[in-house]
Amino acid sequence: MSSSRRRPARSRRDRHGRGLRGRLVPDEVPLARSRGEAFDDLVLDAVEDLERRWERELAGVEFAVEDVPWVEHTDPDEVVLDSDVLDDGGVPLARVLPARREQGQELPPRVVVYRRPLELRANDREDLADLVRDVVVDQIATLLGRDPEEIDPTG
């Protein structure tokens, strides 16, 4: 008699035998997206809309999302902050890094939007979308040296 026994097939139920294991929502459904991914989409929507109008001026500008600002590495000479974005004089909501040369390499201008400070200020998803757009418009205006109303007349 063989000492090796055949293992039973794994159940597709949880360990208590009550339900399916794994996610209940497929990845294609918006509910399966993380808050970070949903925020990235809001920033991307705002940027794409503005890039249509300012395509030439924004060519080469990088846009990034970080969860929170890292204040320690922020040098006031290197970072341009619009005072409207710092609504309470405390935590920045976004920042602009102008084009610069670092270690012999040209770095393009960069707009960084901070997710957590914006999420904390918004009441709901629609409010967050409006706030993200306003912040992106303010940062592009700062980068281009223009008025926010000129960048987005509808805002």
N, C-alpha and C positions, 0 to 999 in steps of 0.2 A: 504494500500500500504506500502510495506516495505521500510524503510529508508536506508537499506544497499544495495548498488549497487555493482554489480560485476565489479571488476577491469579488464581492458583489459589485455590480455597477454603481457608480456614484449617483446619488439621488439629486434631482434638480430642486429639491425642497430644502428649506433651512434645517438647522440641526434639530428642531423640535417637530419637524414633519408637517409644518403648517403652510408654507408658502414657497414661492419661487425664490431662489437665490439671485442676487444681482440687482441691477437697476430696473426700476419699473418703467422708466421713460427712455425711449430710444434716443441716441445721440442727436438725431436730426431734429428733434422737437426742442423748441426754445427753452423749455423748463430744464433741460439737461445741461444748459450752459451755466458756467460759474458766474458769480458776480463780476469777477475780473474780466472774463470774456465779454460779458454784456457791456461793461464799461468801455472796453476797447472798441466795441462796435459803435458806441455813441461818439467817441473821439473820431473814429474813422469816418463816420457819416458827416460830422461837422467839417472835417478837413477836406473830404472829397467835394463837398458842396462849395467850399470857398476856393479850392484849387481850380474849379471850372472858371471862375471869374478872374483869379489872380495867377493863372498858370505860369506865365513867364517869370513873375516876381518870386513865386514859391518853388521854382525848379531848383532841385538840389537841397531844399530844406528838409531836414529829418524831423519826424514827430514821434514822440515816445511817451509811454505811460509808465509811471512808477507808483508803487503803493503809497509811499509817504516820502516827504522831502528828507534828504540827508543833509542837515544843516551844517555839519562839521566841515564838509568839503566846499561849502559855498563861499566864494570869494567875491565881495561886492564889486570889484573891478571887472570881473569876468562875467557876472550875471546881471542881466537887466531885468528888473521887476517893475511892472506897472503898479502904481499905488492903488488903483481900483481893484486889482486882483487880491491884494492883501487887505481884505475888507475889515479885519479887526486889528491890523498891525501885528499879527502873530504868525500863524502858520501859513506859508505861501500855498496857493492853489495851483500855481504853474510857474514856469520860468523860461526865459529865453537865454540860450547860450549862443552868442554870436560866432561867426566863423573865426577860426583861430588855427594857429600852427602849433602842433604838439609833437615833439620828438621827430622833427623833420617831416611831418606829415600834415597836409592840409585837412582840417576837419570842417565839415559844412556847418552852417547854422542849425541849431536844434531847438525845438520847442518841446518842453517836458511838462506833462499834465499829471498832477498828483491825484490818484483815485480816492483814497480814504478821506482827505479833507473835504473833497467835493461831495462825496456820498453823505458825510455827516451834516452838511449844510442843506441837503435836498430833502423835501418832504415826501416825494414819490418819484417814480421813474420819469414821468413827464417833466417834473421840476428839475431833475438831474440832467435830462437832455438839454433843457434850456440853459442851465448853469454851465454845462460843458461847452456848449456853443459860445456863450458869452465869454468864457475864459479863453477859448481858442481864438476868438475874434480879437480880444484884447492883446493877446500875445503876438498875433500876426501883425496887428497895428503897431505894437512896440518894435517888432523886428523890422518892419518896413518904414517906420517913422511917419506913420499916417494916423488919421483919426479913426477910431473904431466904427464910427458911422459911415465913413468912406469905405471901409473894408466890408461891412455888412449893412447896407441901407435898410434892410427889412427888420433888423434887430433893434 
